[in-house]
């Protein structure tokens, strides 16, 4: 996400922070590079001009030039203007209306409307416990209705039964009637799209809008189309009363221009972003967090939120109990690897940590990819139950069989077993008498209430945001002081916790070795 823009801006701003004093000429030269970087990222020209004017107006002042760290002050100003450009505050889908609340999804064909409709329905069902009905109003695209029905079955969400021969307006009326009779909280109307904006498309949209009277009208736009997405948003906003935008494929290799231009051009907030193909890979759009990612400051708050949503509380408590007893077998290791993948894999986690962008070349050399985790899971899956419980019985012949079954080499099996032994030794040490205090602190947050990772409060969010790296700091936050983590913070060795990474964790660079 925004990799090319992040690389360019980080390099420009780093050159400023290394200087002891800044002149107006230094700031102007840096802003020329910032302007070029934004234009290369496909940001609209008018947005770029407004952005650089705002930064220059604030940066070229007495308080900045005479500041002790003028470079960091400029970074803070760039961050603040980025947040303003993206929308200042995150805006979520508004459901504050009498049930059923109609939400109308509009956009061009191929932008991801149908998939986004199912993702939003899944999100509302799982997170807000709403009863959602989906209805496809696309009477032109072949199998469009069947696609939504399939996605509904896949996610456990109700869809309106298909009746052939009905118009989009008739389907919308039938959906609202069915929702009222069925006691649904939300109705998602997936409208038809075209290859380009045309009068027939807009006329149909207007008819459906008058019939359904939607509380929310969301435009679905493809982030990879750059300026075309902005032009589409402008055209739709002129004909329909849009309430927000959903950007899809933000996890792709796009340059980020659409996200930076949308709010400034249309005045409509970006409410949700698609960050993957899975049904759960849709996130709320937080301008401050996105700005931090673009400037390489990481996004610790989103990482904690994602972890709290994906970690299974019951399994976490079971593993915690086994760790207290000094037990840690290969099944437990496999579960830990699966949790890492659910959070987003090694790349997903590292991408949200502050300062990681500057270490990109070193990380690439360390072979940090999710394929390592998948191969290790394949190795564990190729073992018998007894071998997973008692790894010591794995001798040469068994290792050859496991390597052949998992499509790996014996050397990789040995590396996995060595990693497990190191982790088991740490757990055994922590499970002993001396380690009981540390274990109590480590798992203190898992024992009470619902179990699992506690849901962060707004106060915790603000505190974590402060620890996520100040303007231009780019340093790793002190996880050990993170509030609400059971008093003891995250376990020693978690990236950023002050340790050296979990022992032998695949691809993670080892911490500094103690001199003997």
C-alpha positions as CSV (number, residue, x, y, z in Angstrom):
1,X,0.0,0.0,0.0
2,X,1.5,3.4,-1.1
3,X,5.0,1.7,-1.3
4,X,6.4,3.9,-4.1
5,X,5.0,7.1,-2.6
6,X,6.3,6.1,0.8
7,X,9.8,5.4,-0.5
8,X,10.0,8.8,-2.3
9,X,8.6,10.9,0.6
10,X,10.8,9.1,3.2
11,X,13.9,9.8,1.2
12,X,13.0,13.5,0.7
13,X,12.1,14.0,4.4
14,X,15.1,12.1,5.7
15,X,17.4,14.5,3.9
16,X,15.7,17.4,5.8
17,X,15.9,15.7,9.3
18,X,19.6,15.1,8.9
19,X,20.3,18.9,8.6
20,X,20.9,21.1,11.7
21,X,19.2,24.1,10.2
22,X,16.9,24.8,7.3
23,X,16.6,27.8,5.1
24,X,13.6,28.8,2.9
25,X,15.6,27.5,-0.1
26,X,16.0,24.1,1.5
27,X,12.3,23.8,2.1
28,X,11.4,25.0,-1.4
29,X,13.8,22.4,-2.9
30,X,12.3,19.6,-0.8
31,X,8.8,20.7,-1.8
32,X,9.7,20.5,-5.5
33,X,10.6,16.8,-4.9
34,X,7.4,16.2,-2.9
35,X,5.4,17.7,-5.8
36,X,7.1,15.5,-8.3
37,X,6.6,12.4,-6.0
38,X,2.8,13.2,-5.7
39,X,2.4,13.7,-9.4
40,X,4.2,10.4,-10.1
41,X,1.8,8.8,-7.6
42,X,-1.1,9.9,-9.9
43,X,-2.4,12.5,-7.4
44,X,-4.6,15.1,-9.1
45,X,-2.7,18.3,-10.1
46,X,-5.0,20.7,-8.2
47,X,-4.6,18.5,-5.1
48,X,-0.8,18.5,-5.4
49,X,-0.7,22.3,-5.8
50,X,-3.0,22.9,-2.8
51,X,-1.0,20.4,-0.7
52,X,2.4,22.0,-1.4
53,X,1.1,25.5,-0.9
54,X,-0.2,24.6,2.5
55,X,3.0,22.9,3.6
56,X,5.1,25.8,2.3
57,X,2.9,28.4,4.1
58,X,3.3,26.6,7.4
59,X,6.9,25.5,7.0
60,X,8.5,28.8,5.9
61,X,8.0,30.5,9.3
62,X,10.2,31.9,12.0
63,X,9.2,29.2,14.5
64,X,10.3,26.5,12.0
65,X,13.6,28.0,10.9
66,X,14.7,28.7,14.5
67,X,13.4,25.4,15.8
68,X,15.9,23.0,17.4
69,X,14.9,20.2,15.0
70,X,13.5,22.0,12.0
71,X,13.5,18.9,9.8
72,X,11.3,17.0,12.2
73,X,9.0,20.1,12.3
74,X,8.6,20.0,8.6
75,X,7.8,16.2,8.7
76,X,5.1,17.0,11.3
77,X,3.7,19.7,9.0
78,X,3.7,17.3,6.0
79,X,1.9,14.7,8.2
80,X,-0.7,17.2,9.3
81,X,-1.5,18.4,5.8
82,X,-1.6,14.8,4.6
83,X,-4.2,14.0,7.2
84,X,-6.3,17.1,6.2
85,X,-6.1,16.1,2.5
86,X,-7.3,12.5,3.4
87,X,-10.2,13.8,5.5
88,X,-9.0,14.7,9.0
89,X,-11.2,12.1,10.8
90,X,-12.4,8.6,9.8
91,X,-16.1,8.4,8.9
92,X,-17.9,5.1,9.3
93,X,-21.1,3.8,7.7
94,X,-24.1,5.5,9.4
95,X,-26.8,3.1,10.5
96,X,-28.6,5.7,12.7
97,X,-32.0,5.4,10.9
98,X,-35.2,3.3,11.3
99,X,-34.8,-0.3,10.3
100,X,-34.4,-1.6,7.6
101,X,-31.6,0.9,6.7
102,X,-31.2,0.9,2.9
103,X,-27.6,1.2,1.6
104,X,-27.1,1.6,-2.2
105,X,-23.9,0.5,-3.8
106,X,-23.0,2.3,-7.1
107,X,-20.0,2.4,-9.4
108,X,-18.6,1.3,-12.8
109,X,-18.5,-2.4,-13.9
110,X,-15.4,-4.2,-12.7
111,X,-14.8,-1.9,-9.7
112,X,-15.7,-4.6,-7.2
113,X,-19.3,-3.6,-6.2
114,X,-20.7,-7.1,-5.8
115,X,-17.7,-8.3,-3.8
116,X,-17.6,-5.2,-1.7
117,X,-21.4,-5.5,-1.0
118,X,-20.8,-9.0,0.4
119,X,-17.7,-7.8,2.4
120,X,-19.7,-5.0,4.0
121,X,-22.6,-7.3,4.8
122,X,-20.2,-9.7,6.5
123,X,-18.6,-6.9,8.5
124,X,-22.0,-5.6,9.7
125,X,-23.1,-9.1,10.6
126,X,-20.0,-10.1,12.5
127,X,-18.9,-6.9,14.1
128,X,-22.1,-5.0,14.7
129,X,-24.4,-8.0,15.0
130,X,-26.9,-6.6,12.4
131,X,-29.3,-8.8,10.4
132,X,-28.4,-8.0,6.8
133,X,-30.3,-8.7,3.5
134,X,-28.4,-8.4,0.2
135,X,-30.2,-7.8,-3.1
136,X,-28.7,-7.7,-6.6
137,X,-30.3,-5.1,-8.9
138,X,-27.9,-5.9,-11.8
139,X,-30.2,-7.3,-14.5
140,X,-27.7,-6.9,-17.4
141,X,-24.4,-8.5,-16.4
142,X,-24.6,-12.3,-16.9
143,X,-24.7,-14.3,-13.5
144,X,-24.4,-11.1,-11.5
145,X,-27.3,-12.1,-9.2
146,X,-25.9,-15.7,-8.9
147,X,-22.5,-14.2,-7.9
148,X,-24.1,-12.3,-5.0
149,X,-26.1,-15.3,-4.0
150,X,-22.9,-17.5,-3.9
151,X,-21.1,-14.8,-1.9
152,X,-24.0,-14.7,0.5
153,X,-24.0,-18.5,1.0
154,X,-20.2,-18.4,1.5
155,X,-20.5,-15.7,4.2
156,X,-23.7,-16.9,5.8
157,X,-25.7,-13.8,4.7
158,X,-29.2,-13.8,3.4
159,X,-29.8,-12.7,-0.3
160,X,-33.1,-11.8,-1.9
161,X,-34.5,-14.7,-4.0
162,X,-34.0,-14.2,-7.7
163,X,-37.1,-13.5,-9.8
164,X,-36.5,-13.4,-13.6
165,X,-37.9,-10.5,-15.7
166,X,-38.1,-7.8,-13.0
167,X,-36.6,-4.4,-13.4
168,X,-34.0,-2.8,-11.0
169,X,-36.7,-0.6,-9.4
170,X,-39.1,-3.6,-8.9
171,X,-36.3,-5.6,-7.3
172,X,-35.4,-2.6,-5.0
173,X,-39.1,-2.3,-3.9
174,X,-39.3,-6.1,-3.3
175,X,-36.1,-6.1,-1.3
176,X,-37.4,-3.3,1.0
177,X,-40.7,-5.1,1.5
178,X,-39.0,-8.4,2.2
179,X,-36.7,-6.7,4.7
180,X,-39.6,-5.1,6.6
181,X,-41.4,-8.5,6.8
182,X,-38.3,-10.4,7.7
183,X,-37.2,-8.0,10.5
184,X,-33.8,-7.1,8.8
185,X,-31.7,-4.2,10.1
186,X,-29.9,-3.4,6.9
187,X,-30.6,-3.8,3.2
188,X,-27.7,-3.7,0.8
189,X,-28.7,-2.9,-2.8
190,X,-26.0,-3.9,-5.4
191,X,-26.8,-1.9,-8.5
192,X,-25.7,-2.5,-12.1
193,X,-22.6,-0.9,-13.6
194,X,-21.3,0.1,-17.0
195,X,-18.0,0.2,-18.7
196,X,-18.1,4.0,-18.5
197,X,-20.4,6.7,-17.1
198,X,-23.3,7.1,-19.5
199,X,-26.8,8.7,-19.4
200,X,-28.7,5.3,-19.3
201,X,-26.7,4.3,-16.2
202,X,-27.3,7.6,-14.4
203,X,-31.0,7.5,-15.2
204,X,-31.4,4.0,-13.8
205,X,-29.4,5.0,-10.7
206,X,-31.7,8.0,-10.1
207,X,-34.9,5.8,-10.5
208,X,-33.6,3.3,-7.9
209,X,-32.5,6.1,-5.6
210,X,-36.1,7.6,-5.7
211,X,-37.7,4.2,-5.1
212,X,-35.4,3.0,-2.2
213,X,-34.6,6.3,-0.6
214,X,-31.2,5.0,0.7
215,X,-29.8,6.3,3.9
216,X,-26.3,5.7,2.6
217,X,-25.2,5.8,-1.1
218,X,-21.7,4.4,-1.4
219,X,-19.6,4.8,-4.6
220,X,-17.3,1.8,-5.1
221,X,-14.1,2.8,-7.0
222,X,-11.0,0.9,-8.0
223,X,-7.9,2.4,-6.4
224,X,-5.6,1.0,-9.2
225,X,-7.3,3.2,-11.9
226,X,-5.8,6.4,-10.3
227,X,-7.2,9.6,-12.0
228,X,-10.0,7.7,-13.7
229,X,-11.4,6.7,-10.3
230,X,-11.4,10.4,-9.3
231,X,-13.2,11.4,-12.5
232,X,-15.8,8.7,-11.9
233,X,-16.3,9.9,-8.4
234,X,-16.8,13.4,-9.7
235,X,-19.4,12.3,-12.3
236,X,-21.4,10.3,-9.8
237,X,-21.3,12.9,-7.1
238,X,-22.8,15.5,-9.6
239,X,-25.8,13.2,-10.3
240,X,-26.4,11.3,-7.0
241,X,-26.2,12.4,-3.4
242,X,-23.2,10.3,-2.5
243,X,-22.5,9.8,1.3
244,X,-19.2,8.1,1.0
245,X,-16.7,6.1,-1.1
246,X,-15.4,2.5,-0.9
247,X,-11.9,2.1,-2.4
248,X,-11.1,-1.4,-3.6
249,X,-7.8,-3.1,-4.3
250,X,-5.8,-0.7,-2.0
251,X,-3.5,-3.6,-1.3
252,X,-2.3,-3.7,-4.9
253,X,0.7,-2.0,-6.4
254,X,-1.2,1.2,-7.1
255,X,0.6,4.5,-6.4
256,X,-2.1,5.8,-4.0
257,X,-3.2,8.8,-6.1
258,X,-6.8,7.9,-6.0
259,X,-7.0,7.8,-2.2
260,X,-5.2,11.1,-1.8
261,X,-7.4,12.9,-4.4
262,X,-10.8,11.5,-3.7
263,X,-11.7,13.5,-0.6
264,X,-10.2,16.7,-1.9
265,X,-12.0,16.5,-5.3
266,X,-15.4,15.2,-4.3
267,X,-15.7,16.4,-0.7
268,X,-17.0,12.9,0.1
269,X,-15.3,10.8,2.8
270,X,-13.6,7.5,2.1
271,X,-15.5,5.1,4.5
272,X,-14.0,1.7,3.7
273,X,-11.1,0.2,1.8
274,X,-10.6,-3.3,0.4
275,X,-7.3,-4.7,1.3
276,X,-7.5,-8.3,0.0
277,X,-9.7,-10.9,-1.7
278,X,-11.0,-12.6,1.5
279,X,-14.5,-11.7,2.8
280,X,-13.0,-10.2,6.0
281,X,-10.4,-8.1,4.2
282,X,-12.2,-4.8,4.3
283,X,-11.1,-2.0,6.8
284,X,-12.4,1.3,7.9
285,X,-10.4,4.3,6.4
286,X,-8.5,6.2,9.1
287,X,-6.8,9.3,7.5
288,X,-4.3,9.7,10.4
289,X,-3.2,6.0,10.2
290,X,-2.9,6.1,6.4
291,X,-0.7,9.3,6.7
292,X,1.5,7.6,9.2
293,X,2.0,4.6,6.9
294,X,2.8,6.9,3.9
295,X,5.5,8.6,6.0
296,X,6.9,5.3,7.3
297,X,5.7,5.8,10.9
298,X,3.8,2.5,10.9
299,X,0.2,1.8,12.1
300,X,0.4,0.1,15.5
301,X,-3.2,0.8,16.4
302,X,-4.5,-1.1,13.4
303,X,-2.1,-4.0,14.1
304,X,-3.5,-4.3,17.7
305,X,-7.1,-4.1,16.4
306,X,-6.5,-6.8,13.8
307,X,-4.8,-9.0,16.4
308,X,-7.7,-8.6,18.9
309,X,-10.2,-9.5,16.1
310,X,-8.4,-12.6,14.8
311,X,-6.9,-14.2,17.9
312,X,-9.1,-17.1,19.2
313,X,-9.6,-16.4,22.9
314,X,-10.2,-20.1,23.8
315,X,-7.1,-21.4,22.0
316,X,-5.0,-18.6,23.4
317,X,-6.0,-19.5,26.9
318,X,-5.2,-23.2,26.3
319,X,-1.8,-22.4,24.9
320,X,-1.2,-20.0,27.9
321,X,-2.1,-22.8,30.3
322,X,0.3,-25.2,28.5
323,X,3.0,-22.6,28.6
324,X,2.5,-22.2,32.4
325,X,3.2,-25.9,32.7
326,X,6.3,-25.6,30.5
327,X,4.7,-27.6,27.7
328,X,4.9,-26.4,24.1
329,X,4.5,-29.0,21.3
330,X,4.5,-28.7,17.5
331,X,0.7,-28.4,17.4
332,X,1.0,-25.2,19.5
333,X,3.7,-23.9,17.1
334,X,1.4,-24.6,14.2
335,X,-1.4,-22.7,15.9
336,X,1.0,-19.7,16.4
337,X,2.0,-19.7,12.7
338,X,-1.7,-19.8,11.7
339,X,-2.4,-16.8,14.0
340,X,0.4,-15.0,12.3
341,X,-1.1,-15.6,8.9
342,X,-4.6,-14.5,10.1
343,X,-3.2,-11.2,11.3
344,X,-1.7,-10.6,7.8
345,X,1.4,-12.7,7.6
346,X,5.0,-11.5,8.2
347,X,4.7,-8.9,5.5
348,X,1.4,-7.6,6.9
349,X,2.7,-7.3,10.4
350,X,6.0,-5.8,9.5
351,X,4.3,-3.3,7.1
352,X,2.5,-1.8,10.1
353,X,5.6,-1.4,12.3
354,X,7.3,2.0,12.5
355,X,10.7,2.4,10.7
356,X,10.4,-0.8,8.8
357,X,10.2,1.0,5.4
358,X,13.8,2.1,5.9
359,X,14.9,-1.5,6.5
360,X,13.3,-2.8,3.3
361,X,16.6,-3.9,1.6
362,X,17.8,-5.7,4.7
363,X,14.4,-7.5,5.1
364,X,14.4,-8.6,1.5
365,X,17.9,-10.1,2.1
366,X,16.6,-11.9,5.2
367,X,14.0,-13.9,3.0
368,X,11.1,-12.5,4.9
369,X,8.1,-14.0,3.0
370,X,4.9,-15.8,4.0
371,X,6.0,-18.8,2.0
372,X,8.4,-19.8,4.8
373,X,5.5,-20.0,7.2
374,X,3.4,-22.1,4.8
375,X,6.3,-24.5,4.3
376,X,6.8,-24.9,8.0
377,X,3.0,-25.6,8.4
378,X,3.3,-28.2,5.6
379,X,6.2,-29.8,7.5
380,X,4.2,-30.0,10.8
381,X,1.1,-31.3,8.9
382,X,3.2,-34.1,7.4
383,X,4.0,-35.5,10.9
384,X,1.9,-38.0,12.9
385,X,0.1,-36.9,16.0
386,X,2.6,-38.7,18.2
387,X,5.5,-36.9,16.3
388,X,3.9,-33.5,16.9
389,X,3.4,-34.2,20.6
390,X,6.9,-35.7,21.0
391,X,9.3,-34.2,18.5
392,X,12.3,-36.0,20.1
393,X,11.3,-39.3,18.4
394,X,11.9,-37.7,15.0
395,X,15.1,-39.5,13.8
396,X,16.7,-39.6,10.4
397,X,14.3,-41.9,8.7
398,X,11.2,-40.1,10.0
399,X,12.7,-36.7,9.0
400,X,13.2,-38.0,5.4
401,X,9.5,-39.1,5.3
402,X,8.3,-35.8,6.7
403,X,10.5,-33.9,4.2
404,X,9.2,-36.0,1.3
405,X,5.6,-35.6,2.4
406,X,5.8,-31.8,2.7
407,X,7.9,-31.2,-0.4
408,X,10.8,-29.8,1.5
409,X,14.3,-30.8,2.5
410,X,15.6,-32.5,5.6
411,X,17.6,-29.3,6.4
412,X,14.3,-27.4,6.6
413,X,12.8,-30.0,8.9
414,X,15.9,-29.7,11.2
415,X,15.6,-25.9,11.2
416,X,11.9,-26.1,12.3
417,X,12.8,-28.6,15.1
418,X,15.6,-26.4,16.3
419,X,13.3,-23.4,16.3
420,X,10.7,-25.4,18.3
421,X,13.3,-26.5,20.8
422,X,14.4,-23.0,21.4
423,X,10.9,-21.8,21.9
424,X,10.0,-24.7,24.2
425,X,13.1,-24.0,26.3
426,X,11.9,-20.4,26.8
427,X,8.4,-21.6,27.7
428,X,9.8,-24.1,30.2
429,X,12.0,-21.4,31.8
430,X,9.0,-19.1,32.1
431,X,6.8,-21.9,33.4
432,X,9.2,-22.6,36.3
433,X,9.1,-21.0,39.7
434,X,11.3,-18.0,38.7
435,X,9.2,-17.5,35.6
436,X,5.7,-17.6,37.2
437,X,5.7,-13.9,37.9
438,X,6.6,-13.2,34.2
439,X,3.9,-15.6,33.0
440,X,1.3,-14.0,35.3
441,X,2.1,-10.6,33.8
442,X,2.3,-11.9,30.3
443,X,-1.1,-13.6,30.4
444,X,-2.8,-11.4,32.9
445,X,-4.8,-9.8,30.1
446,X,-6.2,-13.1,28.9
447,X,-7.7,-14.4,32.0
448,X,-10.6,-12.0,32.8
449,X,-13.9,-11.3,31.1
450,X,-14.2,-12.7,27.6
451,X,-10.6,-13.9,27.4
452,X,-8.2,-13.2,24.6
453,X,-6.7,-9.9,23.8
454,X,-8.7,-7.0,25.4
455,X,-10.5,-4.6,23.1
456,X,-8.6,-1.3,23.2
457,X,-10.5,1.7,24.6
458,X,-10.4,5.2,23.0
459,X,-7.9,6.3,25.7
460,X,-5.7,3.3,24.9
461,X,-5.9,4.2,21.2
462,X,-4.7,7.7,21.8
463,X,-1.9,6.5,24.0
464,X,-0.8,3.9,21.4
465,X,-0.9,6.5,18.7
466,X,1.5,8.6,20.7
467,X,3.8,5.6,21.1
468,X,3.6,4.8,17.4
469,X,6.4,7.3,16.6
470,X,6.4,11.1,16.7
471,X,6.9,13.3,13.8
472,X,9.9,12.1,12.0
473,X,10.8,9.8,14.8
474,X,10.3,6.5,13.0
475,X,11.4,4.6,16.1
476,X,9.9,1.4,17.3
477,X,7.2,1.9,20.1
478,X,7.7,0.6,23.6
479,X,5.2,-2.3,23.7
480,X,6.1,-3.0,27.3
481,X,4.3,0.2,28.3
482,X,1.2,-0.4,26.2
483,X,-1.9,0.1,28.4
484,X,-4.4,-2.7,28.9
485,X,-2.0,-5.5,28.0
486,X,-2.2,-7.2,31.4
487,X,0.4,-5.1,33.1
488,X,3.3,-6.9,31.4
489,X,2.9,-5.8,27.8
490,X,3.6,-8.1,25.0
491,X,6.0,-11.0,25.5
492,X,9.7,-10.3,25.4
493,X,11.0,-10.8,21.9
494,X,7.9,-9.6,20.1
495,X,9.1,-7.3,17.3
496,X,9.4,-3.8,18.9
497,X,9.2,-5.1,22.5
498,X,12.8,-4.5,23.2
499,X,13.9,-8.1,22.7
500,X,15.4,-9.8,19.8
501,X,12.5,-11.4,18.1
502,X,11.1,-14.9,19.0
503,X,13.9,-17.4,18.9
504,X,14.3,-18.8,15.4
505,X,11.0,-17.3,14.2
506,X,11.0,-17.8,10.4
507,X,12.8,-14.9,8.7
508,X,13.0,-12.7,11.8
509,X,16.5,-11.3,12.3
510,X,18.0,-12.4,15.6
511,X,18.7,-10.0,18.4
512,X,22.1,-9.0,19.5
513,X,24.1,-11.9,21.1
514,X,25.5,-11.5,24.5
515,X,29.3,-11.7,24.8
516,X,30.5,-14.7,26.8
